[in-house]
Every structure is written in C-alpha cells, then in structure tokens.
Amino acid sequence: VKEIKKADHVIVPGVGAFEDAMEKMNRYELAKVLQDVAASGTPIMGICLGLQLFFERSDESEHDVKGLSLLPGEIVRFPEKEGYKIPHMGWNSLKLQNDGRLFKDLPEEPYVYFVHSYYLKATDESIVKATTEYSTHIHASVEQGNVFACQFHPEKSSDTGLQILKNFVEL
C-alpha cells in the first residue's frame, strides 16, 4: 500500500473475474488506495480487467459488487452473435477519437490485442479515446484527467503497445 501511494504512475493490470478482484481489493484495502491515487492526480492506468474495475458495475458480478467508480459506466457481456466467439481473443484495429494522450505518435488505426468476454459501455462518450467492433461497438480505451484505461493488452500489442505504455510513463 505504501509503495502504491509513493508511485509517480500506477498501472492496474488484470486477468480474472470482476467480483473476485473487487473482493480482494476491498479485503486488502487496495480499493481505497486506488481511489485515493486517482483523486491525488497521479496518473493511473487500468488494463483489461483493470479497466473494468475502474467503472461502477459489471454484468460478470453475480452479487452486484460495486467497482471502484473512478469513471461512469458499466461492463456488459458480449451479445451472442453468429460467427463471433466469446471470449473475444485476437487483434483488432482501433478507431481513435477525442485526442487520447495514450495514442500520441501512433498510426490512425493501430492494431492491438484483446482477450475479454465483457466490454465497457461508458456513460460519457467524451472520455472514450478509442473504439473497435467485435459483434458490437466497444469502448476500447478511455481517459479522463489522470485516469486512463485500455480494454486491450498493450503489453501484448507489439510496438504499438510499447508506444502506448511509453506515452503513459511520459505523462
């Protein structure tokens, strides 16, 4: 907890389930620490499940467990659609919008790697910095002030992902 509070940038990674992650974050008092980090102005970035935890709720949670509520929106399950497998696993191009700082010095439609069964529906479209399509319209990256999040995995997205992480570290 002390290390997180002292950090000049914080990344919340994620592979796993929303409810389990929030239960552990609450048990170890990490939820409050991350809310404090976000409130302090320190750059904070959620990746995959990390993005999902930044929002208010998730369809994945059977017991209506609340997320960190750093940003307004919800996490919903992909709709069943012929020709589309769940989880969504693979490379997709992003449609960039609203001048996201994470996407500085990247091509117009960068390719990134996704692995997820749930996706973000942000309440405020102005925080959405990148979208993609996979059986539905996906809010793939968001940014508001010092809070950043990507549904995709920059650490698995080759040179594009390295540039995104570099852009975050240089904030």
C-alpha positions in Angstrom: 0.0 0.0 0.0 2.8 2.4 0.9 4.6 1.7 -2.4 1.5 2.4 -4.4 0.9 5.7 -2.6 4.6 6.8 -3.3 4.5 5.8 -7.0 4.5 8.6 -9.7 2.5 6.4 -12.0 0.2 3.4 -11.2 -0.9 0.5 -13.5 -3.7 -1.8 -12.5 -3.4 -4.9 -14.6 -5.9 -7.6 -14.8 -6.7 -11.1 -15.8 -9.5 -12.7 -13.9 -13.1 -12.0 -12.7 -14.6 -8.7 -11.6 -16.2 -9.9 -8.4 -13.1 -11.9 -7.2 -10.8 -8.9 -8.0 -13.0 -6.4 -6.1 -13.4 -8.7 -3.2 -9.6 -9.0 -2.9 -9.1 -5.3 -3.5 -11.6 -4.5 -0.7 -10.1 -7.1 1.7 -6.6 -5.7 1.3 -7.7 -2.1 1.3 -6.4 -1.6 -2.2 -9.8 -0.2 -3.5 -9.5 2.9 -1.2 -5.8 3.3 -2.0 -6.5 3.3 -5.8 -9.4 5.7 -5.3 -7.0 8.0 -3.4 -4.3 7.7 -6.1 -6.9 8.7 -8.7 -8.1 11.6 -6.6 -4.5 12.8 -6.0 -3.8 13.5 -9.6 -1.2 10.7 -10.0 -1.5 9.1 -13.5 -3.3 5.7 -13.1 -4.0 3.2 -15.9 -6.2 0.1 -15.9 -5.5 -2.7 -18.4 -8.2 -5.3 -19.3 -9.8 -6.3 -16.0 -8.1 -3.2 -14.6 -10.2 -1.0 -17.0 -13.4 -2.9 -15.9 -12.6 -2.3 -12.2 -12.4 1.4 -12.8 -16.2 1.5 -13.5 -19.3 1.3 -11.4 -20.5 -2.3 -12.0 -20.2 -5.4 -14.2 -22.6 -8.0 -15.6 -19.9 -10.5 -14.6 -20.6 -10.0 -10.9 -23.4 -12.3 -9.7 -23.8 -10.3 -6.4 -24.0 -6.8 -7.9 -20.5 -6.0 -6.5 -19.6 -2.3 -7.0 -16.4 -1.3 -8.9 -14.0 1.4 -8.0 -16.3 4.0 -9.7 -13.4 6.1 -10.9 -15.3 6.7 -14.1 -19.0 6.5 -15.0 -20.2 3.4 -16.9 -20.8 -0.3 -16.8 -19.3 -3.5 -18.0 -21.6 -5.7 -20.1 -21.3 -9.2 -21.6 -20.9 -9.6 -25.3 -24.1 -10.4 -27.0 -24.3 -13.9 -28.6 -23.9 -13.4 -32.4 -23.4 -16.0 -35.1 -19.8 -16.0 -36.3 -18.4 -14.4 -33.2 -16.7 -16.4 -30.4 -16.7 -15.4 -26.7 -14.2 -14.6 -25.3 -13.1 -12.1 -27.9 -9.4 -13.1 -28.5 -7.3 -11.5 -31.1 -6.0 -8.5 -32.9 -8.4 -5.6 -33.8 -7.8 -2.1 -35.2 -8.8 0.8 -33.1 -10.7 3.9 -34.3 -9.1 6.8 -32.4 -11.2 9.8 -31.3 -11.2 12.7 -28.8 -7.4 13.1 -28.9 -6.3 10.4 -26.4 -2.9 11.1 -25.0 -2.0 7.4 -24.9 -2.2 7.3 -28.7 0.4 10.0 -29.4 2.7 9.1 -32.3 0.6 6.1 -33.4 -0.9 5.4 -36.8 -4.6 6.3 -37.4 -5.9 2.8 -36.9 -3.4 0.9 -34.7 -3.8 -2.8 -34.1 -3.9 -4.1 -30.5 -4.5 -7.4 -28.8 -7.7 -8.2 -26.9 -8.8 -11.1 -24.6 -12.2 -10.5 -22.9 -15.8 -11.7 -22.6 -17.2 -8.4 -21.2 -16.8 -4.9 -22.6 -17.2 -1.3 -21.5 -20.2 1.0 -22.1 -19.0 4.4 -20.9 -21.7 6.8 -19.8 -19.8 9.8 -21.1 -18.8 9.4 -24.7 -16.3 12.3 -24.4 -13.9 10.1 -22.3 -13.8 7.4 -25.0 -10.5 7.7 -26.8 -10.6 4.5 -28.9 -13.3 2.1 -30.1 -13.4 -1.2 -32.0 -16.0 -3.5 -33.4 -16.5 -7.1 -32.4 -20.1 -8.2 -32.7 -20.9 -4.8 -31.2 -19.4 -1.3 -30.6 -16.7 -1.5 -27.9 -15.3 1.4 -26.0 -11.7 0.2 -26.1 -9.9 3.0 -24.3 -10.9 5.9 -22.1 -9.2 8.8 -20.5 -10.4 11.5 -18.0 -7.8 13.7 -16.4 -5.2 11.5 -14.8 -7.3 8.3 -15.2 -6.5 6.1 -18.3 -7.7 2.6 -19.2 -7.5 0.1 -22.1 -9.6 -3.0 -22.6 -6.9 -4.4 -24.8 -3.5 -5.5 -23.6 -0.8 -3.0 -24.6 1.9 -5.3 -23.1 0.9 -7.9 -25.8 0.4 -5.5 -28.6 3.9 -5.3 -30.1 5.4 -1.9 -31.0 2.0 -0.2 -30.8 1.6 -1.3 -27.2 5.1 -0.3 -26.2 4.3 3.2 -27.6 1.1 3.4 -25.6 3.0 2.4 -22.4 5.7 4.9 -23.2 3.2 7.6 -23.7 1.6 6.8 -20.3 5.0 6.8 -18.5 5.9 10.2 -20.0 2.7 11.9 -18.7 
